[in-house]
Amino acid sequence: MTKNEDSFDEFVDQLQQEIIQEELKEYNEYIVNLFHNPQNWGKPKDFTIEESYKGSCGDTMQFFLKINNGIVKDVHFLTDGCGASVATGSQTSLMAKGKPIEEVEKLTAKEIDEALHGLPADHKHCAALAATTLKKAIKKYKNKT
């Protein structure tokens, strides 16, 4: 690498650290990590049911569920929302994967929020968006089977 490339890389690294420090003023470390490194992000090639829902905040959450014998075998998500929406979609997918659909459809926004160690008050609606979208996906699945 040239000196200019090294300087640019150092600048980018420093800027990223400054961004993370600002995010940590509003969110806890667990949430910041999930929205920078989301689990189960993206549309999978193979899924049983897909559902999307646009919340009152304007964010859209989309879940893709792979269901076999009443068990949610796999969960992926997409969102066009903020970092809190990414974190809640990711956390919700982790909480639903491997569970019976009866358990998954009872998952609440409060449980998602608690698993995230507490969203800021102005982002609690993101957990509700994830829970609502997941419930709609399960309902759609049950209506089709």
N, C-alpha and C positions, 0 to 999 in steps of 0.2 A: 504494500500500500504506500501511497505517496503521503507526504506530510499533510496536504490538504484533505485527503481522504480520512486520515487519522483525526484531524481536527474536526471534521464534520461528524464522524462517528462519536467522538467525545461530546460534541454539542448535542447530538440527538440523545445520547445516554443521559446527559445532565438534564435536558428538557423533560425526558420521560420521568426521571426521578422527581423533578419539580411538580409535574402533573400528579404523580402518585401522592406526593406529600399534601397537595391541595385536596385531593379526593379523600385522604384520610382525615381531613378536618370535618368532613360531612358524614363519611361512612366508616364502618369498622374494617379492619384488615381482611377479614373473611370475605366480605362483600366486594371489596376492591379486587381481591384475588380472583373471585368468580367472574367479575365482569371483564377482567383482562385475560383470563384463562377459562372461558366457559366450558363446562362439561356437556357433552351430548348436543352440541351446536350443529345445526344443519339438517337438510332434508336427506333422510336415508334412502337407499335404493329400494328397500323392502319394508313396507309397513302395512298394517291392517286397516287403520283408520287415521284420518287427518281432520283436524278442526282448527279454525282460526276465529278469533274474536277481537273486535276493536273496543277498547275500554273508553270510559268517559274522558280520560286524559288525552285520547287520540292515538295512544300506542296500540299496536296490534301484536297479539301473541298467537303463535301457531304451534300446535303439538302434533307429532307423528307417533302413533302408538303401534307396537307390534304385540298383538294379544294372541295367546295360545292356551286353550283349555282354561279360560277364565283368569289367566295370569298375564300381567303386563310384563312381557319379556324384555322389551326395549322401549325407550322413550327418547325422542329427539325434539328439538324446538328451534324456532326462529322468532325473532322479534325485530321490529323497526324502532323500538323504544330506547330509552336512556340506559345507562349502566345498571341502574337498579332493576330495570326490566330484564336485562340480560342475566343478572345475578338471580333473580327470582325464577326465571325460566329454567336456569341451570339447576338451582336447588330443587325445584319441583320435579324435574326429571330424575334427579338422584333419589328423591323420596318415593317416587312412584315405581321405579324400575324393580322388577322381581316380585311385586306385590299383587295380591288378588284384586280384581277390578272393584269388588265391594269395598275394600279398604281404600283404594285409590280415590274412588268417587266421594269419600268422606273427608278427604284432605281439605283442611281449611286454610284460609289466608293467615290466620293467627299462628297455626302450626308452621307454615312456611316462614313467616316473619321470625318466629322463635328459633327456627333452624338456622336462620341467617344472623342470629344474635342481635336482632333488632334493626329494622330499617328506620331511617329518619321519618318523622311524622309526615312530612310532605311527600313521602314515597311509599307509604303503607298501601296505597292503592295498587302498586305493582304486584304485591302478593295476592291481592284480590283478583287482579287480572289473570294471573297464572292459575289460581284455583278455579275461577269461573271457566276459563278456557279448557282446563283439564276435565271438569265436570261435563261440559258440553261434548267433548270428545267421547267420553264414556257413554253418555246418553245416546249419541249418534250411533255408537257401536251396538248398544243394546237394542235400539230400534231396527237395526239392520239384521240382527241375528234372531 
